[in-house]
């Protein structure tokens, strides 16, 4: 485990984000240079933020080649910031698409609308639009629309979970969802969240805890050793809720030695613990 991660403890903030990027720069930057997007800034909806990039490890797909499963990554950023990466935005977040592509998937990394300009339910709406676009268009890029998986971290995990709440047909659209360090409605609203959700009474009705607890969609739930206690409480409570509802735990991962940012940021590096868990889940989503 990096001493730097331990030294930051459970802190959140831009300085921690930049320190984590610097920590993984030597491993991630060469991968970014070696794999440009297969297709960049695909418009999946009408807003200028409704854009996604596609990654494929062996370049352009040709008719007759097998279709690959798809992994759609939804980045974090506390509802207020964040970008799918690539180009001037650097390797972060785009690296998850490259990681998926390097492991035999069509990787997709999306932007979505941000608060305070766009509030709830813009997040789940945008995930739904991206899912619908991929189901309609991914085959021409070598992706199998019947094997589509969602992977979200932090606010992105919230948007994925909220997509499950919003779409009655979610289990027909995607094969599984992996949620990293998300908020599902267990802990009280914080001031930052109000810029997306509105007041506390709105938040209570809009959080996806009940839907994520009840759905039969295969799920993997993860948090890190140095996630703030709020995120660990959400993770542990959702595990308990799923156990009570279904009689079994979902797949789970506890990222020992990682924090809120490094949990997703290290995908594609020599530390394969989370990578192996995700790939096992995607290959056998039960």
Steps between C-alpha positions, in 0.01 A plus 500: 500500500622849421605700806357804321151350497526411869626847585199667338270275700131556423539859377321617186590798282675617183844467658439133571374445144814657354724301732333176389542595135868565560531167681375304198637724223798280418281195442196664340648760265676250266177301470315816401754577230481145364120481468313799357121485494341284234228767477502830691221734611215284375179696561264279696255781585416865424709677766862598435598282798328196344819360351684171535823346374553140390815289541590171335830327557556383143380802305207522264254214497426330168179317407529132571715544809346399833318767697648588838315565826476869590600676821360852545687705761333792679753729669474670839530863603251570775223585245679830422817420303663225296586401146534180302866583441722471193687775320537820699320343794768235546477127558278489810153347442595420139731239651201287599391476138852400403513247784176344377628493142829340603301223667284411201208741536377799307569777750268801515558806719228765524456859606171608652331823598624666819343692786411768580392571144340158471351340809339164575396297300749607232748230610280192454347655189845533343602146598178380339570696182853359483372146553240543227762645263738212561228243448415664168850581375769294672479207259646709218806550724524134599299512823229252595189695609369193683808490726517850640633564853498821703789612722470820705710662770389753763241730334517270200399207720205708623393569142524131408297405808247771418471366145401167656234684702372702204480232232265209549670336203852530643550123525411468131749773402810402701644175630644632826622804693812562708473786750817645656474727805152635437222661703167322498287676761617363835685802640367858532526755222808725501504859379689420180238242403219758518636665186397185315214352703335808646377506865513205739136404446567467126817299564314249713264423211760506227770269631514150350545289815171312470540426130860383530407285798211333315624457144601156382760653269843348576710750693850547635530749787837644602653754735852572619688482828545878500160600373343755737277334762189624319585294191594196706168525685313512169688195370455292814133595533425413138670164543283435805187612315576273206567210735169555678309526174663218300644274769848524350764771471575646158854488370704744703845650513682681780789697356764462768766767468288724277305820547192652340691606189766234460241219502401571139813688398731200539311278252748391234802511731700216652254482791245260351282428802199711397565430132482127556179532703334712230607273215377192687167674560461608138581151374253333737243759622309316769 
